[in-house]
Amino acid sequence: MAFEALIKQYERLVFSIAYKMLNNREDASDLAQEALIKVYKTLDRCDDIVGFKNWLCRITTNACIDELRRRKNKQTLSINSNENDMYSILESRATADPTPEDVLLQRERTRDLANAINNLSET
């Protein structure tokens, strides 16, 4: 029952990390479940209850990075993809073998730049 309490406390955090990294609600939900299962199986390795949150976040982040690596060569363009998705995929393919971390950083930079431009005044 103690693990159930931990799940209730941190499940939204795990999902949020996965969603931010994978950009897909269903994939984030699946990966969050996988991460929590891994936490349950390896709970005995976390001796420091104070560091539990950081350990949980690291497991989730690593699971997302692994998933991005698996997808690296499987990216496809959908007819229904929006323009930003297509540019992001094409851009990631144009660079010489970017790592999943590079792709994630580029997405964050692009999003931050777009937000900054949208917040500029008319003048």
ChimeraX commands (.cxc) that place a marker at each C-alpha (Angstrom):
marker #1 position 0.00,0.00,0.00 radius 0.5
marker #1 position 2.94,2.38,0.53 radius 0.5
marker #1 position 3.87,2.10,-3.14 radius 0.5
marker #1 position 0.28,2.95,-4.10 radius 0.5
marker #1 position 0.58,6.16,-2.07 radius 0.5
marker #1 position 3.81,7.00,-3.89 radius 0.5
marker #1 position 2.13,6.38,-7.25 radius 0.5
marker #1 position -0.76,8.68,-6.38 radius 0.5
marker #1 position 1.67,11.38,-5.32 radius 0.5
marker #1 position 3.97,11.21,-8.36 radius 0.5
marker #1 position 1.97,9.78,-11.29 radius 0.5
marker #1 position 1.18,13.24,-12.70 radius 0.5
marker #1 position 4.84,14.23,-12.51 radius 0.5
marker #1 position 5.91,11.08,-14.36 radius 0.5
marker #1 position 3.27,11.63,-17.04 radius 0.5
marker #1 position 4.27,15.28,-17.41 radius 0.5
marker #1 position 7.92,14.40,-17.98 radius 0.5
marker #1 position 7.00,11.74,-20.52 radius 0.5
marker #1 position 4.53,14.02,-22.32 radius 0.5
marker #1 position 7.03,16.87,-22.52 radius 0.5
marker #1 position 9.66,14.59,-24.00 radius 0.5
marker #1 position 7.47,12.51,-26.33 radius 0.5
marker #1 position 4.87,15.10,-27.34 radius 0.5
marker #1 position 2.11,12.49,-27.51 radius 0.5
marker #1 position -0.49,11.78,-24.84 radius 0.5
marker #1 position -0.89,8.05,-25.54 radius 0.5
marker #1 position 2.84,7.40,-25.77 radius 0.5
marker #1 position 3.41,9.40,-22.59 radius 0.5
marker #1 position 0.77,7.38,-20.77 radius 0.5
marker #1 position 2.32,4.08,-21.90 radius 0.5
marker #1 position 5.82,5.21,-21.01 radius 0.5
marker #1 position 4.71,6.53,-17.62 radius 0.5
marker #1 position 3.28,3.10,-16.82 radius 0.5
marker #1 position 6.52,1.43,-17.90 radius 0.5
marker #1 position 8.58,3.83,-15.79 radius 0.5
marker #1 position 6.43,3.23,-12.71 radius 0.5
marker #1 position 6.71,-0.53,-13.19 radius 0.5
marker #1 position 10.49,-0.17,-13.38 radius 0.5
marker #1 position 10.44,1.93,-10.20 radius 0.5
marker #1 position 8.41,-0.77,-8.45 radius 0.5
marker #1 position 10.80,-3.51,-9.55 radius 0.5
marker #1 position 13.89,-1.56,-8.48 radius 0.5
marker #1 position 12.51,0.20,-5.40 radius 0.5
marker #1 position 15.00,-1.59,-3.18 radius 0.5
marker #1 position 17.83,0.32,-4.94 radius 0.5
marker #1 position 16.58,3.68,-3.67 radius 0.5
marker #1 position 17.90,3.97,-0.12 radius 0.5
marker #1 position 17.38,7.70,0.19 radius 0.5
marker #1 position 13.70,8.62,0.55 radius 0.5
marker #1 position 14.65,12.30,0.19 radius 0.5
marker #1 position 16.17,11.55,-3.22 radius 0.5
marker #1 position 13.23,9.43,-4.36 radius 0.5
marker #1 position 11.70,12.15,-6.52 radius 0.5
marker #1 position 14.98,12.78,-8.35 radius 0.5
marker #1 position 15.50,9.05,-8.82 radius 0.5
marker #1 position 11.97,8.68,-10.18 radius 0.5
marker #1 position 12.48,11.59,-12.58 radius 0.5
marker #1 position 15.78,10.11,-13.80 radius 0.5
marker #1 position 14.18,6.72,-14.47 radius 0.5
marker #1 position 11.36,8.41,-16.40 radius 0.5
marker #1 position 13.75,10.60,-18.40 radius 0.5
marker #1 position 15.98,7.64,-19.25 radius 0.5
marker #1 position 12.96,5.62,-20.39 radius 0.5
marker #1 position 11.93,8.51,-22.66 radius 0.5
marker #1 position 15.44,8.81,-24.08 radius 0.5
marker #1 position 15.47,5.08,-24.78 radius 0.5
marker #1 position 12.12,5.39,-26.56 radius 0.5
marker #1 position 13.38,8.33,-28.64 radius 0.5
marker #1 position 16.44,6.28,-29.62 radius 0.5
marker #1 position 14.22,3.40,-30.71 radius 0.5
marker #1 position 12.21,5.79,-32.87 radius 0.5
marker #1 position 15.20,7.58,-34.33 radius 0.5
marker #1 position 15.18,5.74,-37.63 radius 0.5
marker #1 position 11.44,5.08,-37.69 radius 0.5
marker #1 position 10.20,8.65,-38.16 radius 0.5
marker #1 position 7.60,9.01,-40.88 radius 0.5
marker #1 position 5.58,11.88,-42.22 radius 0.5
marker #1 position 1.83,11.57,-41.95 radius 0.5
marker #1 position -0.50,13.22,-44.41 radius 0.5
marker #1 position -2.21,14.70,-41.35 radius 0.5
marker #1 position 1.01,16.02,-39.77 radius 0.5
marker #1 position 1.04,19.70,-39.08 radius 0.5
marker #1 position 3.66,21.89,-40.69 radius 0.5
marker #1 position 5.77,22.23,-37.53 radius 0.5
marker #1 position 5.99,18.44,-37.12 radius 0.5
marker #1 position 7.13,18.02,-40.72 radius 0.5
marker #1 position 9.81,20.71,-40.40 radius 0.5
marker #1 position 10.98,19.21,-37.13 radius 0.5
marker #1 position 11.35,15.74,-38.66 radius 0.5
marker #1 position 13.04,17.04,-41.79 radius 0.5
marker #1 position 15.36,19.22,-39.74 radius 0.5
marker #1 position 16.37,16.32,-37.50 radius 0.5
marker #1 position 17.12,14.18,-40.56 radius 0.5
marker #1 position 19.18,16.94,-42.19 radius 0.5
marker #1 position 21.75,17.00,-39.39 radius 0.5
marker #1 position 24.36,14.29,-39.16 radius 0.5
marker #1 position 22.89,11.65,-36.82 radius 0.5
marker #1 position 21.52,13.84,-34.04 radius 0.5
marker #1 position 21.11,12.16,-30.71 radius 0.5
marker #1 position 17.66,12.00,-29.11 radius 0.5
marker #1 position 18.88,14.63,-26.67 radius 0.5
marker #1 position 19.82,16.92,-29.59 radius 0.5
marker #1 position 16.38,16.48,-31.13 radius 0.5
marker #1 position 14.71,17.24,-27.80 radius 0.5
marker #1 position 16.85,20.33,-27.24 radius 0.5
marker #1 position 16.13,21.57,-30.75 radius 0.5
marker #1 position 12.38,21.14,-30.21 radius 0.5
marker #1 position 12.59,23.09,-26.95 radius 0.5
marker #1 position 14.63,25.87,-28.60 radius 0.5
marker #1 position 12.18,26.08,-31.50 radius 0.5
marker #1 position 9.22,26.24,-29.12 radius 0.5
marker #1 position 10.91,28.89,-26.96 radius 0.5
marker #1 position 11.78,30.98,-30.02 radius 0.5
marker #1 position 8.22,30.75,-31.36 radius 0.5
marker #1 position 6.85,31.78,-27.95 radius 0.5
marker #1 position 9.25,34.72,-27.78 radius 0.5
marker #1 position 8.28,35.88,-31.27 radius 0.5
marker #1 position 4.57,35.56,-30.47 radius 0.5
marker #1 position 5.04,37.68,-27.36 radius 0.5
marker #1 position 6.72,40.56,-29.21 radius 0.5
marker #1 position 4.79,43.79,-29.45 radius 0.5
marker #1 position 3.69,45.11,-32.84 radius 0.5
marker #1 position 6.32,47.84,-32.74 radius 0.5
marker link #1:1,2 radius 0.2
marker link #1:2,3 radius 0.2
marker link #1:3,4 radius 0.2
marker link #1:4,5 radius 0.2
marker link #1:5,6 radius 0.2
marker link #1:6,7 radius 0.2
marker link #1:7,8 radius 0.2
marker link #1:8,9 radius 0.2
marker link #1:9,10 radius 0.2
marker link #1:10,11 radius 0.2
marker link #1:11,12 radius 0.2
marker link #1:12,13 radius 0.2
marker link #1:13,14 radius 0.2
marker link #1:14,15 radius 0.2
marker link #1:15,16 radius 0.2
marker link #1:16,17 radius 0.2
marker link #1:17,18 radius 0.2
marker link #1:18,19 radius 0.2
marker link #1:19,20 radius 0.2
marker link #1:20,21 radius 0.2
marker link #1:21,22 radius 0.2
marker link #1:22,23 radius 0.2
marker link #1:23,24 radius 0.2
marker link #1:24,25 radius 0.2
marker link #1:25,26 radius 0.2
marker link #1:26,27 radius 0.2
marker link #1:27,28 radius 0.2
marker link #1:28,29 radius 0.2
marker link #1:29,30 radius 0.2
marker link #1:30,31 radius 0.2
marker link #1:31,32 radius 0.2
marker link #1:32,33 radius 0.2
marker link #1:33,34 radius 0.2
marker link #1:34,35 radius 0.2
marker link #1:35,36 radius 0.2
marker link #1:36,37 radius 0.2
marker link #1:37,38 radius 0.2
marker link #1:38,39 radius 0.2
marker link #1:39,40 radius 0.2
marker link #1:40,41 radius 0.2
marker link #1:41,42 radius 0.2
marker link #1:42,43 radius 0.2
marker link #1:43,44 radius 0.2
marker link #1:44,45 radius 0.2
marker link #1:45,46 radius 0.2
marker link #1:46,47 radius 0.2
marker link #1:47,48 radius 0.2
marker link #1:48,49 radius 0.2
marker link #1:49,50 radius 0.2
marker link #1:50,51 radius 0.2
marker link #1:51,52 radius 0.2
marker link #1:52,53 radius 0.2
marker link #1:53,54 radius 0.2
marker link #1:54,55 radius 0.2
marker link #1:55,56 radius 0.2
marker link #1:56,57 radius 0.2
marker link #1:57,58 radius 0.2
marker link #1:58,59 radius 0.2
marker link #1:59,60 radius 0.2
marker link #1:60,61 radius 0.2
marker link #1:61,62 radius 0.2
marker link #1:62,63 radius 0.2
marker link #1:63,64 radius 0.2
marker link #1:64,65 radius 0.2
marker link #1:65,66 radius 0.2
marker link #1:66,67 radius 0.2
marker link #1:67,68 radius 0.2
marker link #1:68,69 radius 0.2
marker link #1:69,70 radius 0.2
marker link #1:70,71 radius 0.2
marker link #1:71,72 radius 0.2
marker link #1:72,73 radius 0.2
marker link #1:73,74 radius 0.2
marker link #1:74,75 radius 0.2
marker link #1:75,76 radius 0.2
marker link #1:76,77 radius 0.2
marker link #1:77,78 radius 0.2
marker link #1:78,79 radius 0.2
marker link #1:79,80 radius 0.2
marker link #1:80,81 radius 0.2
marker link #1:81,82 radius 0.2
marker link #1:82,83 radius 0.2
marker link #1:83,84 radius 0.2
marker link #1:84,85 radius 0.2
marker link #1:85,86 radius 0.2
marker link #1:86,87 radius 0.2
marker link #1:87,88 radius 0.2
marker link #1:88,89 radius 0.2
marker link #1:89,90 radius 0.2
marker link #1:90,91 radius 0.2
marker link #1:91,92 radius 0.2
marker link #1:92,93 radius 0.2
marker link #1:93,94 radius 0.2
marker link #1:94,95 radius 0.2
marker link #1:95,96 radius 0.2
marker link #1:96,97 radius 0.2
marker link #1:97,98 radius 0.2
marker link #1:98,99 radius 0.2
marker link #1:99,100 radius 0.2
marker link #1:100,101 radius 0.2
marker link #1:101,102 radius 0.2
marker link #1:102,103 radius 0.2
marker link #1:103,104 radius 0.2
marker link #1:104,105 radius 0.2
marker link #1:105,106 radius 0.2
marker link #1:106,107 radius 0.2
marker link #1:107,108 radius 0.2
marker link #1:108,109 radius 0.2
marker link #1:109,110 radius 0.2
marker link #1:110,111 radius 0.2
marker link #1:111,112 radius 0.2
marker link #1:112,113 radius 0.2
marker link #1:113,114 radius 0.2
marker link #1:114,115 radius 0.2
marker link #1:115,116 radius 0.2
marker link #1:116,117 radius 0.2
marker link #1:117,118 radius 0.2
marker link #1:118,119 radius 0.2
marker link #1:119,120 radius 0.2
marker link #1:120,121 radius 0.2
marker link #1:121,122 radius 0.2
marker link #1:122,123 radius 0.2
view
